[in-house]
Amino acid sequence: MDLTYTILLILLIIYVPIYIYVRSSRRMNDRGVVTYGPFIMIKTKRGMRLLDSLAKYRRFWAFFGVASKIMSVFLIAFIIFIMIMNLLLIPRAAGTPGIGIEYALAIPGLNPMLPLFYGVIGLVVAVAIHELAHGVQTRANDMTVESMGVLYAVVPIGAFVEPNNDQINNCGRKARTTVFAAGIAVNLVVALILFMLMSAGLMGSLTSNFGDRAAVVNVIAGSPANDEGIEFSTVILGFSDDFEGSVNGVTFDQLMSKPFTAGDKYYVHHQLRDDVRIAHMYMGVFIHSVAAGSPASDADIPIQRNSFLVSIGGHPVESMNGFVEIMTTKVKPGDDVIVVTQPFVNGVLENEVYSEVKLGYRNGNAFLGVTYSLSGFSFTTPDAVLAMAKNPLQDADSLSDTALAALSYIGSPFRGYSPLPQEITWWYESSVMPDDVFWVITQIVFWIFWLNLVLAITNALPAVPFDGGYLFRDGIGKVLEKTHRNSTPEKREKIAGAVTSIVSYSMLFILLLIVVTVLL
């Protein structure tokens, strides 16, 4: 974060004198370099022929104009849903550390989430086609584009197309909304096309030699897995009776049911990229956190985190699936049971601890109140990760589930997915091209897809100066024409402007509140 602030400060120090010079220089203004609020606009007439050559297909752009409005309305509703969901989660997030202010900067290389090379490519493409769509629809509706160019403020923040404002204000609502919706729709269409290419095409070409194996996705600090140096993306190959013994391979499902004897160590064979290793470690159901106010924390001797579960109510806890079976079939909510654990402290397995626990109730089953894993690592399978990359909505059973799954996928880069974490790409091989080339192409496609999607959603925000704000204002105006027929056009315009201002400030305030909560 210190580096981010330093770089921004340097850029600001450089920007201020440039801004002052541009603001006062007639020579720069004559060349199309002007100030616009706190920004610098670099205008040009280049590209006009491209706009005209694309705009001549009037029937297509008329059809696309209607489709653009439908897509924009959908995205406006979607972003309102996102903001409401995030607003409701603010009390839960209050007091927890944020991800860092550097994530607010849409600057590849400075934002930890946006890689420099791929981020620049994605951002340039997304902004360019967004503004190009505005320009083409402006010309297709027989209005003038005064200039095109780049908008700059400390760092380049985007491109722009400058239509003739008088023509935009005086044209019919149908043409005006078509122009405003064009950028949103083009970004969304490009994102959807690239998503299909990426999920069905690129991800569909991948196979894995470790398909149903248990692959590590999380390692708990202070656990046996952590002490043995097992890392994220490690694949469990199997177990042996001694260091040089033959390996008995296990799949994910077999590992979840494999019984382990409390207090015994096992030889665990695992692989990280090309390195095959052997760990000699304790195995079993490992408690890595205890919920406050839960039966486990309220026991006569509170159950400790970083402990192995030995037994519950006299039933030995020998496997992950065995623990679930005990809690669902062998004990009941409200039962008073003895829970036996063994603390694991600094690599040493201590004496057994006996705790008297009154089990709670959750979803019809007994509840202990602990989070647990197998010896401190959590698993998935390469096949499961690949299936989710191909279709992130595969587990959605309802409209709300679909919306939440889509929202989770949009936020996946914050969790290191693009579309897969770089650390796990070694699990897979491409059947269509060399792996090094494959992952470069996949990264380019993903970031162009993601930044187009984000730009479409962001511009659909029903707040001026976003495109969605202008669409919202025209939508209010259309409603007022039906509900206030006896009012003058000027009065209806005034009411529409006032409603739009209220909604805009409300949306921007909610957005700022969410951003501050998430980042700080």
ABEGO torsion letter per residue (X at the ends): XAAAAAAAAAAAAAAAAAAAAAAABAAAAAAGBBBBEABBBBBBABGAAAAAAAAABAAAAAAAAAAAAAAAAAAAAAAAAAAAAAAAAAAAABGBBBAEAAAABBBBGABAABBAAAAAAAAAAAAAAAAAAAAAAAAAAGBBBABBEBBBBGBBAEBBBBBBAAAAAABBAAAAAAAAAAAAAAAAAAAAAAAAAAAAAAAAABBBAAAABBBBABBBBGBAAAAAGBBBGBBBAEBBABAABBBBBBBAAAAAABBBBBGBBBBBBBBBEABBBBBBBBBEBBBABBBBGBAAAABABBBBBGBBBABBGGBBBABAAAAAAAAAAABBBGBBBBBBBBBBBGGBBBBBBBBBBBBBBBGGBBBAGBBBBBGGBBBBBAAAAAAAAABAAAABABAAAAAAAAAAAAAAAAAGBOABBAAAAAABBBAABBAAAAAAAAAAAAAAAAAAAAAAAAAABBBOABAAAAAAAAAAAAAAAAABAABBAAAAAAAAAAAAAAAAAAAAAAAAAAAAAAAX
